[in-house]
């Protein structure tokens, strides 16, 4: 969520010119959805700037994706809805002028816009017919903790859930107390909202500042939202049923404990309250565990990992099902488990019963595990990611690097795709945990000073990834990677003079909805871009998107 001034600062940081390459295994032979263009060379070193086609030939209606509307505003505060084919509808004026605002999609034809005016949070429904106010309870916005923390962890049926921070967290020897604030349930039919809980805890672990999946634990069908509510003196596990709009308490901690002492699985179906030495599931079933000698980390489907705090090399990891009779699974990792970090997005038990485990980086240990000697240059600060199998074998897949996760953890919610750095540090790649292979990659240019600012957008139709490199002469170059789940095509290109400020969506045909920055006017234009041919169609001039992609 950014003001126009903040967006302008972001734009001036990166200057880009598109250089494209396609996957050699998928040569461009089909016509672009945005018009005919000659095939491009697969070489990553051939410059190919974006070509704007104001009147492209789009596919026949039967082949075009169903209408999806995107939301934008211009300098006159007019709000527009625009679809992927370029139909534009003016729907009204921004409720406030040059204030903080952020919109969140509800479905293909609606979004909710949040604004900050008079030190109070307001909401409006955006539809193709106009802008309607939503009646909210008093929600104070008195500082930047509140102003820059708006998030929507769930949309289901007629409800949308809003959360934001009013109390900043704190860290100490006894652990981390996360940021906290109200959870608000908005009825999209009556256009009213109510506070469900006052002190919902955010993430105590992840540095990625827009990552909500690590504290807002959503069931796989999207119906149930599980979260922690309270403070260190009294913390409760709560569940909100988004089919009925009702919430209830599953478990309340017996002893005082900060947020970092409580771990949940990604869908929130299993939790450990370490100070209580208790594992609890969503039905309220409980079992005691010896947390003094072993760590417990919840996985999906009611399973948990457990391992010794005292092992420094070639450690055993067990996967257990504490509330059913599934036989435990045993793995061996050529690393230390003396220090571990809970990351439910990066630890995955796969369909073939392999365990993808993200370990702590080398610089967290006094004694290096022996596997380090097998590599000429082992990164100090990147987390090694291993694939462990039941026959006791282990393979180093790659590294979870800090530069890959500025906004969110670089993992798809279903656990299938991870964005990692390769073992030889020659590329960044997307790892398919189900197929056990790389499906797309971005080469690392050894002449660059550093890489940073990685942003991953996993969507229904594929993914879009951006990462930035700093050059020796003090400029910047952005690398982009897209993959279409429907066509199984991957495209990589680089730029250093024109800016894709944001990506909004990837469509089934592999084309992209994004915002291209105009450095001359300090305004963006929404475009539909085809990475096969580098042709684009301008959907809306001199406008910026109201939705910040997550």
ABEGO torsion letter per residue (X at the ends): XBBAAAAAAAAAABBBBBBBBBBAABBBABBBAAEBBBBBBABAABBBBBBBBABBBBBBAAABBBBBBBBBBBAAGBBBBBBAAGBBBBAEBBABBGBBBBBBBABAABBBBBBBBGGBBBBBBBBAAEBBBBBBBBBBBABAAAAAABBBABBBEABBBBBBBABBBBBBAAEBBBBBEBBBBBBAAAGBBBBABABBBBBAABABAABAAAABBBBAAGABBBBBBEBAABBBBBBBBAAAGBBBBABBBABBBBAAABBBBAAGABBBBAAAGBBBBAAGBBBBBBAAABBBBBBBGGBBBBBBAABABGBBBBBBBAABABBBBBBBBBBBAABBBBBAAABBBBAAGBBBBBBBBAAABABBBAAAAABABBBAABBBBBBBBAAGBBBBAEBBBAAABAABBBBBAAGABBBBBBAAGABBBBBBAAAGBBABBBBBBAABABBBGBBBBBBAAEBBBBBBBBBAAGBBBBBBBBBBAAAGBBBBBBBAABBBABBABBBAAGBBBBBBBBAAAGBBBBBBBBAAAGBBBBABBGBBBABBBX
